[in-house]
Amino acid sequence: MMPSLTCYNLSVYTKSGRYLGRVVDVEIEASSQQVLFYHVATAISLSNLWRRRLLISPKQILSFSRRALIVEDGTVNDRLVSPSGLAAEPLP
């Protein structure tokens, strides 16, 4: 796997090609130094002026390259949080 520092601002897509957003943060477990979640900011829509964050587990990743992170379809329904840390509704 690539070092986490190179994944910031990386585009994230599902296996079927749906664009989910960009990696904006990485949550690392302190003692093991392993990635717990990749935080992905979704695109801003006019009807919802705050960005949502997806938390992507390394187990959901199918492909990791310099161009994009590819995750399993259905990943967006697993866990969404708002920037404030409160749960958000899944994307349609």
N, C-alpha and C positions, 0 to 999 in steps of 0.2 A: 504494500500500500504506500501511496505517496505521503510524505510528511504533511501534517495538518496545516502548516503555514502556507503551503502552496494551494490550498483549496478555497481560500477566501475569494469571494466574488465569482466563483465557479458556477456556471449555469447548471440547473438540475431539471432533468426530464424523466418522465415515466418510460417504461419499456415501449409503450405504444406511441410515444412521441409527444405527449402532452407536456408543455412547459410549466414547471412549478414555481420557479423563481431562482434566486441566487443564494449561495452559502454566505452568511454574514457573521457566523460565530461557530465555534466548536467547543463542546462541553467535554472536558477530560477528567477522568477519575484520577484523583491525586496520587493514591498509593501505587496503582498499577501503570499509570501514564497511558491508559487506553482511552480511545474516543468512546464516549457514551452516546452523544447525539451531535448531529450536524444541524445547526439552526439555519433554516432557509426562509428568507423573506419573500413573500409572494408579491406579485405586482399590485400596484394601487389601482383600484377601480373608482370611478366617479361616484358610484352609489355608496361606497364604503371608503372614506378618506384616510383610514389608518391601515397600515400594513399588518398582515397576519404572519405568524411564524409557524412553520412546520418543524417538527422535531423528527429528524430522520435517524434511525438507528443504523449502525454499520451492518447489521444483519439484513437490512432491506436493500442494500446496495448491490446492484448486479454488475455494474461497470464503473470504473473510476479512471478517468484519463485527464490529460491537461486541458482538454476542451470542455468536458461535461461529466456530470455525475448522473448515472442512469439508475433509477430505482424501480422496484416492482410496481405494477399497476395496483391501484387501491391504497397506496401509501398515504395519500392526502387525507384519508378518512381515519387514520390511526390516532394522531394526536396533533391538535392545533392549539397554539396559544397566541394571545395578543401581545403586543410589546409590553404591556403592564404585567404579563405573567398569568392573566386570567384565561380560562378556557374560551375558545372561540368556536363558532360553528364551522363545520366542514364546507369546503367550496362546492358549488353545484356541479 
